[in-house]
Each structure stands twice: as C-alpha cells, then as structure tokens.
Amino acid sequence: MATEFSLSERHASRAILSIAGSDPSGGAGIQADLKTFTAIGVYGGAAITCLTAQNSLGVSSCLPIAPEFVKKQIELVLTDLPVSHIKTGMLGTDEIAGAMAEALHDFSGEIICDPVLTASDGHELFRTNKSNTGLEALLNTATILTPNLPELATLANRNLETPQDAVEAATALLARHPKLRAIVLTGGHIREQAGEVEDFLILRHTSGPEILTAKHARIATKNTHGTGCTFASAFAAYHLLHGNDQDAFFKAVAFMDTVLRQSAGLALGTGKGPLAHHLFRGKI
C-alpha cells in the first residue's frame, strides 16, 4: 500500500535559514521566525546578527555580533543543511549586512529580505553610515523584499502618504535592484484608522509591474509584537512549500489573519503582546 505524504512531508528535506536578531521575550526576531516555520511545517535554522534586551514594552539595548562571526554562522549552515530559502531580519549594522552579502553571494535559492530598520517603539535597529554599502549589497542579493510603509519610505528615501505613493516607491526599488523579483508591502501602516488593511504584492514584469492586493479586516488587538518578522517568515515558509510568489503571498496574509485572531485574547506581557504562534491550528 502506497504511503501518502503531506505537502510539508514531501518538502521535509529542505530548510529555511533565518538570519536575524534575538528577542529574549520570544515575540519577534529569530524566535518568532522559528515558531512560524514550525507552525507552518518547515525546518528552520538560525544565524544570529544581534542580541537585544527587550520585552513587550520595547527595546532597551542592542549588541551587534561581530560581522565575521555572523558570516561564519551562515557559511557553516549552508555547507551542511539543504537550505533552499533564506529569510533575513534585523541586521544591526552596515558591516553585518555586508558580511551577510558576502556569505550569500553565490547562494542560488530564494532570499526573502525583511528590512528591519526600526523597532515599533522607535528604537533604531540598524546603525547607518554615509554610504550603507553593506545594506545595498545585501539588497542586491535578495529575490523578495517585505517592507512595511515606514521601511519602504526609508529605503526609497521619499515620503509616502498614499497606496499609490507606496507602489511607485516599490517600483523604483525593483528598478534599482535587478535581482528583486517582487516586493510585498504589508499595509498595516497605511490608512491606520481604516477598518480594512490592504497588502500589496508588486511583481516585476518586462512590460511594467503587476500588482496584486489582499484586503482583509483590521483586527483590534494589542498583541502585535513581531508581526513583520512573522509575515516575512510565513511568506518564506509557504514559498518553500508551494514555489509560487502569489500563493506564498495570499497564504502568508491568511496565516497572519489566523494568528492575529487567535492571539487577540492572549494576556502575555504588559505592552504590545506577542503573537500566539503556538496556538496555530489552521491548514492554509
């Protein structure tokens, strides 16, 4: 009798490597990434770029790891595990970003870059310099970018007030970084008083960008710590399982909706509470 395998089981010999900062409260960063991978059903490794002292009330301080040590973590994982997808998060410094770009220069799989530049409490998570050559080099390795509106505004160096402004900025970034195939813009910061959230998938095409949107109700909850990390990780995990940008986008949106709803009644932390990855029971 033939054995039937689930989609996750058929991809069990592939892995995602998250390269990001550590959150000791477990809500964001490496911890959120690994929880997301596990909830969706893919194997995840982790290379740490920065240690942080933080909780649900915010980030107190950051301790960047030596760039060469970050690079060594990445190289050792890539020479051993069957990594097909990489998800990047908090970089910490331009030097770390440059070391990551060097380690990923010959990587032939998917690189999903979540440009974590500032914490939701306003704490700077990326130390810029005059040229930001490391960040530019890392962005030149990425195949997918998953910014929110403030991150997109910083990368595009322009003010963004409307969805049209955001789409134009994303289109400019696609032109600036030829390897980028798509930009996923999460819409939580767009029209924040509206009862509906609109996320965007902007795909590169020779005739001009193709834009897909996902509209969904804004969920009233204080438990939003780590939503950006979780969304990018969910996109990476679903892309590993399905190999398709559109499927990964819509499934990541549905995953976030489910986890946000399941987290709404959670009472962990006295600030912006974490997401309840451990309660995810859905099949998306």
Protein Blocks (a to p, Z undefined) as FASTA:
>chain_A
ZZdddfklmmmmgccdddddddfkopgmjllmmmmmmmnopacddddfbdcdddfkbcfb
dcdddfklmmmmmmmmmmmmccfbdcdddeoiamlmmmmmmmmmmpcbdcdddddfbdfk
opafbdcdfkommmmmmmmmpmbdcddfklmmmmnopacfbfklmmmmmmmmmmmmmmlm
bdcddfklgoklbcbdcdddddddfkbpcdddddddddddfblghklmmmmmmmmmmmmm
nopaklmmmmmmmmmmmmmmmmmmpcgdjbdcdddfklpcbdZZ
